Amino acid sequence: MATTRLYKNGVLALDDFPVADISDHIAQKGCAVWADFISPTEEDLAAIREELGLHELAVEDAVHDHQRPKLDHYDSHLFLAAYSVKLDPDTGELHRTEVKAFITPTALVTVHDGSFDIADVVRRWDDDRELAKNGVSYLLWGLLDSIVDGHFDAVQQLDAEIESLEDALFDERPRDGEVQRRSFELRKSLVLLRRVVLPMREVVNTILRRDLEVMSPAMQPYFQDIYDHVLRATEWTESLRDLVTTILETNISIQGNRMNLIMKKVTSWAAIIAVPTAITGFFGQNLQFLGYGTGWGTWLSLGLIAVTSLSLYLSFKKRDWL
């Protein structure tokens, strides 16, 4: 089953009608159609392919995953492949969802799996009903605006996560393992986000070309705004990658400095302990002491050694020297 909508002269006229009726609707002047498919097969798209004359290669790309973000140009339509992203704040992992679309002068057909929030796209269309008179370019704008805003939100969340890493980096209590693990997780997400965002510049720039009949001149500023968001997200991603690398390098430098400080302290204590040890050992000190010549004196000596050693161990462990 496909979700469908019909816009006639800028007004939502009909929804949830059969796919077989699309060709009849688009034949009327001033009509634009949207059809949405969730995880379809090539057989599921056979009807819409016949209705709109879609190219077989585009249909094949629509049902197969791991497409590169792109905008392919065919004789009768355009084929869009893009990715919607969402960042998991707990793990720092970036989740991607492929979104494909067939774009004709009178119809927009979207293809995705169930994890994509198509309701957000519909809300954008409903919130800007006055733009519906621009037909398919209005529908395409809502789709791209939702996807690119998701990219921008992910970059903002990554920026906030990296700021928290900076605070942890100079925490009084060392959190080296957490900082290093989190840094690698965020860097992996940034690399993945860059692969998604960077090609979108070419996609949106191609749509802005005036030789394509898809975009209405009135929608030019809106697509230009999307392009601006794409550029900002791309530049922001690049700067955050450099910042994460700097955090990793700084963390290693701080660990080295901390190790040098610990070595100085341990060496100082070793020198302090070595002096009385050397003196008593050199003179073979054998004076009367508490418990001398008794059994409990031996146990007292062993107890002092154990307690002192344990106290030093706990003290060093608390200071993260061991």
N, C-alpha and C positions, 0 to 999 in steps of 0.2 A: 504494500500500500504506500502511496505517496501523498504528502501534504501539498495542496495546491491553493493558489490564490490568483484571482483575476482583478487587475486594475483597469478601469475604463475611464478615460479622460481625467486621470488623476484621482479617481475615487475607487475605494475597494468595493467591487461590485459582487464578487462571488468567491467562495472558498470551498475546499474539499470536493471539487468536481472530478470526474474521471479523467485520467491522462489521455484517453482517446479523444476527448473533446478539445484538447489544446489547439490542434490545427484549425478547428472551427473558430475559436476565440481570437487567435492571432491574425486570422484573415480579416478581422474587422479593424477599421481605422481607429487609432487612439487606444488600443488595448495592449497591455503588457501582462505576461503570465510568469508566475513563479511556481516551480515544482521542486519538492525536496524528497530525496531518497536516503534511507538509512541502511548502510551496509548492503547495497544491492549486488546482484550478480549481472553478468552480461545479458542473461535471459530476462532479468527484471528490467533492464534498460532497453530492451528490444523495442518496446512500444514507443518510448520517448525518442529513440533513435530514428524510428520511421516517421514520427510526427514532425521532427525538426530537421531531419536529414543530417544527423551527426556523423562525423567521420569515425570509421572503425578503430583507428589508432587512438583517438581521443576517448572512445568508450572503453578500450582496453586499459588505458592509463587510469581511468576513473575507478575501475574495480580492483586494480593492483596497488598495493601499498609501496611506501618508500620512494615516492616521486620527489624530484627536486622542485623547490618552489619556482614556478615558471608561468609564462603566458604564451601558449602556442596559438598561431594564427592559421586557420583553415579557411577554405573558400566561403563557407556559409556561416561560420561561427568562430568564437575564440574558446580556448580551453585553459582554465586557470587551475593551478595547483598551489596550495599554500598550507601553512601549519598554524593551528591555534595552540597556544602554550599556557601552562599553569604550573606555578612553582609550589612545591610542598615545603612549607616553612619549617617543618620538623626535621626532615632529612636533607633539605637543600636540593632535592632532585627535581629536574624539570621534566614535566610530562607533555608530550606532543600529541596532537590529534590532526590527522590529515583532513583537509577540506578541499574538495574539487568542485568545479563549476563549469557548466557549458553556458556560453554567453552569445545570444543572437540579438539582432535588433529589436526583437519583440518578446523574448523569453529569457529567463534565468533559471537554470536547473542546477541545484546543489546536491552534492553527494558527500556523505561523511558517515562515521560510525556514531553510536549512541552517546559517546562521551563529549561530543561537541555541543555547546550550549546554543542551539539554534534559536531558543526563546529570546536570547539577548538580541539577536539580529532582528527578530520580529518586533521587539519592543522599540528598537531604534526606528524602524519603519513607521510604527504607529505614533511615535512621539514627533515625527516630522512629516506628517501627512501632506503638508503644503508642497513638499518636494515630489510627491507621487506623480505629478503631471509630467515629470521628466522620464517616466517609463523605466526601461531596463537600467539606465545609468543610475537612477535612484536606488533600485534594488541592489545593484553591484556596490554602490557606495556604502549602503548599510552593512553588507557582508564584509567588505574590506575594513571598514571603520571598526567593526567589532574585533576582527582578527588583529589589526595593528594596535588597537588599544590594549588588547591582551598582551602583546609584546612589550608595550610600554609599561604596563603594570608589573610584568615580570622583572623588567630592568629595575624599576623602583624598589621592588621587594629585595632583589639581589643587592642593591645599593645599601639598603637598611641592614641586611645581614652582614655585609662587609664592614659597616660602621661598628656593629657589635663586636666583630672580630678585632677591630682596632682597639676597642676598650679592653677586651680580654688579653690582648697582646702585652699591655702594660699593667696588668693586674698585679697587686702586691703578692698574691699567692699564684705561683706559676701554673699555667694551664696549657703547657706546650703541646701535649697530646691532643687536646680538644681543638686548639687553634690550628694545628697542622692537618688534622683529619677534616675539619670543617672547611679549611682553605682549599683542599683538593676537591671536596664535594662541590663547592661553589665555582671553582675554576672549571670543572667538568660541565656544570650547568651553563656557564658563560660561553664555553666553546660550542655547546649544542645550540644555545640561543643565537649565537653569531651565524651559524649555518642556516638558521631559519630566517633571521632578520635581513642579513646582507643581500640575498637575492631579491628581496621584496622591493628594493630600490629600482631594479630593472623592471619588475612587474608593474609597479605603479607609474613609473616613468613612461612605459609603453602605452598604458591606458591614457595618459595625458596627451599623447600624440593626436594631433587634430585630424590626421588622415583616417583614423578609425571612426566608423560610423556609430559605434556603441555609445559614446559619451555625448551627452547633451551639453552645449556650450554653457548653459546655466549652472551645470554641476562642476564646472572647471575649478572654481575656488574651493569646493568641498574636497575634490580629489587632490588639489594642491595642499590642503591642510593635512590629508593623510600622508602625502609624500613628505611633508615637513616632520611629521611624527616618526616616519620610517627613518629619516636621516638622523633625527635626535636619538632614537633608540640604538641605531648603529654606532654612532659616535660614543654614546654612553657605554655601550657594551665594550667597545675597544678600550676605553679609559678604565673600566672596572677590571678588565683582564690584566692590564698593567698594574693596577692597584693590588690585586690579589697576588701577583708575582712579587711585588714589593713587600707585602705582608709576609710571604713565605721566606724571603731573603732576610727580612728584619728579624723574624722569629729565630732563624738559625744564628744570626749575629748575637741576639740577646742570650741564646743558650750558650754560645761560646763565651760571652762576657761573664755570664753567671758561673760557668765552669771555672773560669780563671779566678773569680772571687772566692769560690769554694776552695780551690786549690791553695790559695793564699791563706785562708783561714785554717785549713787542715794542716798545712805546713807550719803555720805559727804554733798551733797546739802541739804538733809533733816535736817542735823544737823546745817548747816549754817542758814537755814530759821527758824529753831526752836528757836534759841537763841533770835533774836529780837522779835519773836512772844511771847515767854515766858516773856521777860522783859516788853513789852508794856501791855501784859495781866495781869501781876502781879501788876503793878502800876496803872492799869486802866487808862491809858494815855488818857487825854481828853483835848488836847491843841488846840489853834487856828490853823487852817490849811486853805489852799487854798479852798475857797468855803464853809467855815464853816457857818452853819445856813442857807444855800441857797439850792434851789432845784437842781440847776445845779451841786452843790458839790456832791450830791448823785449820780447823773449820772456819774460824773467824777470818783467817787470811784468805781462804778460798772464797768465802762469802763476800769479802770486800772486793776481790778481783771480779767476781760475777756481777755484783751490783754496779760497780764502776763501769764495767764493759757494757752492761745493759743500758745504763744511763747515757753513756756516750752514743750508743746505737740509736736509742730513741730520740736523743737530741738531734743527731745528724739526720734521722729520718724525718723529723718534724720540719727541719729546714730544707728538706729535699736535697740533701747532700748525698744520700744513698738511694 
